[in-house]
Amino acid sequence: MLRQVRNKGDIMKEMNKELRDFGRKKLKEGLAKCTEKQQALFKQMYAFENRQESVDYAVDHMQEDKISWAMEQVEKTVLKNES
C-alpha cells in the first residue's frame, strides 16, 4: 500500500483552511442570533462594498485576517443580546 507523504507546509495550509472554515461557520451561527440592525452593522464593517448582499455572503467573502476579531465581536454581541 502506498502512503501519501505530505510536507509540513501542506499540513499547515490544510489546517489553516479548516480553521477559517470553522470561523466562518461560527460567525454565521452567531450572526443568526443577532438583530437585523446588528447584521447590517457587521456588513458595513466587513463587507462595505457589498452591503446589499446577505450576511452569509459577507462572511464568505470577508478578508481572512478579519475572521478572528469578527468572531470576538459577534460573540460579545450575542452574549449582550442574551442578557
NUDRENSE-719272 format. One record per residue: residue number from 1; residue in one letter; y, x, z of N, C-alpha, C, O in turn. Coordinates in nm, 2 decimals, decimal comma. Layout:
BEGIN
{site NUM; "a"; {Y; X; Z}; {Y; X; Z}; {Y; X; Z}; {Y; X; Z}};
...
***
This chain:
BEGIN
{site 1; "m"; {-0,12; 0,08; 0,00}; {0,00; 0,00; 0,00}; {0,12; 0,09; 0,00}; {0,14; 0,18; 0,08}};
{site 2; "l"; {0,21; 0,06; -0,09}; {0,34; 0,14; -0,10}; {0,44; 0,09; 0,01}; {0,45; -0,03; 0,03}};
{site 3; "r"; {0,50; 0,18; 0,07}; {0,60; 0,14; 0,17}; {0,74; 0,18; 0,11}; {0,77; 0,29; 0,07}};
{site 4; "q"; {0,83; 0,08; 0,12}; {0,96; 0,10; 0,06}; {1,04; 0,18; 0,17}; {1,04; 0,15; 0,29}};
{site 5; "v"; {1,10; 0,29; 0,12}; {1,18; 0,37; 0,21}; {1,33; 0,34; 0,19}; {1,38; 0,33; 0,08}};
{site 6; "r"; {1,39; 0,31; 0,30}; {1,54; 0,27; 0,29}; {1,61; 0,38; 0,37}; {1,57; 0,42; 0,47}};
{site 7; "n"; {1,72; 0,42; 0,32}; {1,80; 0,51; 0,39}; {1,89; 0,44; 0,49}; {1,91; 0,32; 0,49}};
{site 8; "k"; {1,95; 0,52; 0,58}; {2,03; 0,47; 0,69}; {2,15; 0,39; 0,63}; {2,19; 0,29; 0,69}};
{site 9; "g"; {2,21; 0,44; 0,52}; {2,32; 0,37; 0,46}; {2,29; 0,23; 0,42}; {2,36; 0,13; 0,44}};
{site 10; "d"; {2,17; 0,21; 0,36}; {2,12; 0,08; 0,31}; {2,10; -0,01; 0,43}; {2,14; -0,13; 0,43}};
{site 11; "i"; {2,04; 0,04; 0,54}; {2,02; -0,04; 0,66}; {2,15; -0,09; 0,72}; {2,16; -0,20; 0,76}};
{site 12; "m"; {2,25; 0,00; 0,72}; {2,38; -0,03; 0,78}; {2,45; -0,14; 0,69}; {2,51; -0,23; 0,75}};
{site 13; "k"; {2,44; -0,13; 0,56}; {2,50; -0,23; 0,47}; {2,44; -0,37; 0,49}; {2,51; -0,47; 0,50}};
{site 14; "e"; {2,31; -0,37; 0,51}; {2,23; -0,49; 0,53}; {2,27; -0,55; 0,66}; {2,30; -0,67; 0,68}};
{site 15; "m"; {2,28; -0,47; 0,77}; {2,32; -0,52; 0,90}; {2,46; -0,57; 0,90}; {2,49; -0,68; 0,96}};
{site 16; "n"; {2,55; -0,50; 0,83}; {2,69; -0,54; 0,83}; {2,70; -0,68; 0,76}; {2,78; -0,76; 0,80}};
{site 17; "k"; {2,63; -0,70; 0,65}; {2,63; -0,83; 0,58}; {2,58; -0,94; 0,67}; {2,63; -1,05; 0,67}};
{site 18; "e"; {2,47; -0,91; 0,74}; {2,42; -1,01; 0,84}; {2,52; -1,05; 0,94}; {2,53; -1,16; 0,98}};
{site 19; "l"; {2,59; -0,95; 0,99}; {2,69; -0,97; 1,10}; {2,81; -1,05; 1,04}; {2,86; -1,15; 1,10}};
{site 20; "r"; {2,85; -1,02; 0,92}; {2,96; -1,10; 0,85}; {2,91; -1,24; 0,83}; {2,99; -1,34; 0,85}};
{site 21; "d"; {2,79; -1,26; 0,78}; {2,74; -1,40; 0,76}; {2,73; -1,47; 0,89}; {2,76; -1,59; 0,90}};
{site 22; "f"; {2,69; -1,41; 1,00}; {2,68; -1,47; 1,13}; {2,82; -1,51; 1,18}; {2,84; -1,62; 1,22}};
{site 23; "g"; {2,92; -1,42; 1,16}; {3,05; -1,45; 1,20}; {3,11; -1,57; 1,12}; {3,18; -1,66; 1,18}};
{site 24; "r"; {3,09; -1,57; 0,99}; {3,14; -1,69; 0,91}; {3,07; -1,82; 0,96}; {3,14; -1,92; 0,96}};
{site 25; "k"; {2,94; -1,81; 0,99}; {2,87; -1,93; 1,03}; {2,93; -1,98; 1,17}; {2,96; -2,10; 1,18}};
{site 26; "k"; {2,95; -1,89; 1,26}; {3,01; -1,93; 1,39}; {3,15; -1,98; 1,37}; {3,19; -2,07; 1,44}};
{site 27; "l"; {3,23; -1,92; 1,28}; {3,37; -1,97; 1,26}; {3,36; -2,11; 1,21}; {3,44; -2,20; 1,26}};
{site 28; "k"; {3,27; -2,14; 1,11}; {3,26; -2,28; 1,06}; {3,22; -2,38; 1,17}; {3,28; -2,49; 1,18}};
{site 29; "e"; {3,13; -2,34; 1,25}; {3,09; -2,42; 1,36}; {3,20; -2,45; 1,46}; {3,22; -2,57; 1,50}};
{site 30; "g"; {3,28; -2,35; 1,49}; {3,39; -2,36; 1,58}; {3,50; -2,45; 1,52}; {3,56; -2,53; 1,59}};
{site 31; "l"; {3,53; -2,42; 1,40}; {3,64; -2,49; 1,33}; {3,61; -2,64; 1,32}; {3,70; -2,73; 1,31}};
{site 32; "a"; {3,48; -2,68; 1,31}; {3,44; -2,82; 1,30}; {3,47; -2,89; 1,43}; {3,48; -3,01; 1,43}};
{site 33; "k"; {3,49; -2,82; 1,54}; {3,53; -2,88; 1,67}; {3,68; -2,88; 1,69}; {3,73; -2,93; 1,79}};
{site 34; "c"; {3,75; -2,83; 1,59}; {3,90; -2,82; 1,60}; {3,96; -2,94; 1,53}; {3,90; -3,01; 1,45}};
{site 35; "t"; {4,08; -2,97; 1,57}; {4,16; -3,08; 1,51}; {4,20; -3,04; 1,37}; {4,20; -2,93; 1,33}};
{site 36; "e"; {4,24; -3,14; 1,29}; {4,29; -3,12; 1,15}; {4,41; -3,02; 1,16}; {4,43; -2,93; 1,07}};
{site 37; "k"; {4,50; -3,04; 1,25}; {4,62; -2,96; 1,27}; {4,58; -2,82; 1,30}; {4,64; -2,72; 1,24}};
{site 38; "q"; {4,48; -2,80; 1,38}; {4,43; -2,66; 1,42}; {4,37; -2,60; 1,29}; {4,38; -2,48; 1,27}};
{site 39; "q"; {4,29; -2,67; 1,22}; {4,23; -2,62; 1,10}; {4,33; -2,58; 0,99}; {4,32; -2,48; 0,93}};
{site 40; "a"; {4,44; -2,66; 0,98}; {4,55; -2,63; 0,89}; {4,62; -2,50; 0,93}; {4,65; -2,42; 0,84}};
{site 41; "l"; {4,64; -2,48; 1,06}; {4,69; -2,36; 1,11}; {4,60; -2,24; 1,07}; {4,65; -2,13; 1,03}};
{site 42; "f"; {4,47; -2,25; 1,09}; {4,38; -2,15; 1,06}; {4,39; -2,11; 0,91}; {4,40; -2,00; 0,87}};
{site 43; "k"; {4,40; -2,21; 0,82}; {4,41; -2,19; 0,68}; {4,54; -2,12; 0,65}; {4,55; -2,04; 0,56}};
{site 44; "q"; {4,65; -2,16; 0,72}; {4,78; -2,10; 0,70}; {4,77; -1,95; 0,73}; {4,83; -1,86; 0,67}};
{site 45; "m"; {4,70; -1,91; 0,84}; {4,69; -1,78; 0,88}; {4,59; -1,69; 0,80}; {4,62; -1,57; 0,78}};
{site 46; "y"; {4,48; -1,75; 0,76}; {4,38; -1,67; 0,69}; {4,36; -1,70; 0,54}; {4,29; -1,63; 0,48}};
{site 47; "a"; {4,41; -1,81; 0,49}; {4,39; -1,85; 0,35}; {4,52; -1,90; 0,29}; {4,52; -2,00; 0,23}};
{site 48; "f"; {4,63; -1,83; 0,32}; {4,76; -1,88; 0,29}; {4,78; -1,90; 0,14}; {4,86; -1,98; 0,10}};
{site 49; "e"; {4,70; -1,84; 0,05}; {4,71; -1,86; -0,09}; {4,63; -1,98; -0,14}; {4,65; -2,03; -0,25}};
{site 50; "n"; {4,54; -2,03; -0,05}; {4,45; -2,14; -0,09}; {4,45; -2,25; 0,02}; {4,34; -2,29; 0,06}};
{site 51; "r"; {4,56; -2,28; 0,07}; {4,57; -2,38; 0,18}; {4,51; -2,52; 0,14}; {4,47; -2,60; 0,23}};
{site 52; "q"; {4,52; -2,55; 0,01}; {4,47; -2,68; -0,03}; {4,32; -2,69; -0,03}; {4,26; -2,80; -0,03}};
{site 53; "e"; {4,25; -2,58; -0,02}; {4,10; -2,58; -0,02}; {4,05; -2,62; 0,12}; {4,13; -2,62; 0,22}};
{site 54; "s"; {3,92; -2,64; 0,13}; {3,86; -2,68; 0,26}; {3,86; -2,56; 0,36}; {3,88; -2,44; 0,32}};
{site 55; "v"; {3,84; -2,59; 0,48}; {3,84; -2,48; 0,58}; {3,72; -2,40; 0,56}; {3,72; -2,28; 0,59}};
{site 56; "d"; {3,61; -2,45; 0,51}; {3,49; -2,37; 0,48}; {3,52; -2,27; 0,37}; {3,47; -2,16; 0,38}};
{site 57; "y"; {3,59; -2,32; 0,27}; {3,63; -2,23; 0,16}; {3,72; -2,11; 0,22}; {3,70; -2,00; 0,18}};
{site 58; "a"; {3,81; -2,15; 0,31}; {3,89; -2,05; 0,37}; {3,81; -1,94; 0,45}; {3,84; -1,82; 0,44}};
{site 59; "v"; {3,71; -1,99; 0,52}; {3,62; -1,90; 0,59}; {3,54; -1,81; 0,49}; {3,53; -1,69; 0,51}};
{site 60; "d"; {3,49; -1,87; 0,39}; {3,41; -1,80; 0,29}; {3,48; -1,69; 0,22}; {3,43; -1,59; 0,17}};
{site 61; "h"; {3,62; -1,71; 0,21}; {3,70; -1,62; 0,12}; {3,79; -1,54; 0,20}; {3,88; -1,46; 0,15}};
{site 62; "m"; {3,79; -1,54; 0,34}; {3,88; -1,46; 0,42}; {3,84; -1,32; 0,42}; {3,73; -1,28; 0,39}};
{site 63; "q"; {3,94; -1,23; 0,44}; {3,91; -1,09; 0,45}; {3,81; -1,06; 0,56}; {3,82; -1,11; 0,67}};
{site 64; "e"; {3,72; -0,97; 0,53}; {3,61; -0,94; 0,62}; {3,66; -0,88; 0,75}; {3,61; -0,90; 0,86}};
{site 65; "d"; {3,77; -0,80; 0,74}; {3,82; -0,73; 0,86}; {3,89; -0,83; 0,95}; {3,94; -0,79; 1,06}};
{site 66; "k"; {3,91; -0,95; 0,92}; {3,97; -1,05; 1,00}; {3,88; -1,14; 1,07}; {3,92; -1,22; 1,16}};
{site 67; "i"; {3,75; -1,13; 1,04}; {3,65; -1,23; 1,10}; {3,64; -1,22; 1,25}; {3,64; -1,32; 1,31}};
{site 68; "s"; {3,63; -1,10; 1,30}; {3,62; -1,08; 1,45}; {3,73; -1,14; 1,52}; {3,71; -1,22; 1,62}};
{site 69; "w"; {3,85; -1,11; 1,48}; {3,97; -1,17; 1,55}; {3,98; -1,32; 1,54}; {4,01; -1,39; 1,63}};
{site 70; "a"; {3,94; -1,37; 1,42}; {3,94; -1,51; 1,39}; {3,84; -1,58; 1,49}; {3,87; -1,69; 1,54}};
{site 71; "m"; {3,73; -1,52; 1,50}; {3,63; -1,58; 1,59}; {3,68; -1,59; 1,73}; {3,66; -1,69; 1,80}};
{site 72; "e"; {3,75; -1,49; 1,78}; {3,81; -1,49; 1,92}; {3,91; -1,61; 1,93}; {3,91; -1,68; 2,02}};
{site 73; "q"; {4,00; -1,62; 1,83}; {4,10; -1,73; 1,83}; {4,03; -1,87; 1,83}; {4,08; -1,95; 1,90}};
{site 74; "v"; {3,94; -1,88; 1,74}; {3,87; -2,01; 1,73}; {3,80; -2,05; 1,86}; {3,80; -2,16; 1,91}};
{site 75; "e"; {3,73; -1,95; 1,92}; {3,66; -1,97; 2,04}; {3,75; -2,01; 2,15}; {3,72; -2,11; 2,23}};
{site 76; "k"; {3,87; -1,95; 2,16}; {3,97; -1,99; 2,27}; {4,02; -2,13; 2,24}; {4,04; -2,20; 2,34}};
{site 77; "t"; {4,04; -2,16; 2,12}; {4,09; -2,29; 2,08}; {3,99; -2,40; 2,12}; {4,03; -2,50; 2,18}};
{site 78; "v"; {3,86; -2,38; 2,09}; {3,76; -2,47; 2,12}; {3,75; -2,49; 2,27}; {3,74; -2,60; 2,32}};
{site 79; "l"; {3,75; -2,38; 2,35}; {3,74; -2,39; 2,49}; {3,86; -2,47; 2,55}; {3,85; -2,55; 2,64}};
{site 80; "k"; {3,98; -2,45; 2,49}; {4,10; -2,52; 2,53}; {4,09; -2,67; 2,50}; {4,12; -2,75; 2,58}};
{site 81; "n"; {4,03; -2,70; 2,39}; {4,01; -2,84; 2,35}; {3,91; -2,91; 2,44}; {3,92; -3,03; 2,47}};
{site 82; "e"; {3,82; -2,84; 2,49}; {3,71; -2,90; 2,57}; {3,75; -2,91; 2,72}; {3,69; -2,98; 2,79}};
{site 83; "s"; {3,86; -2,84; 2,76}; {3,90; -2,85; 2,90}; {3,99; -2,97; 2,92}; {4,03; -2,99; 3,04}};
***
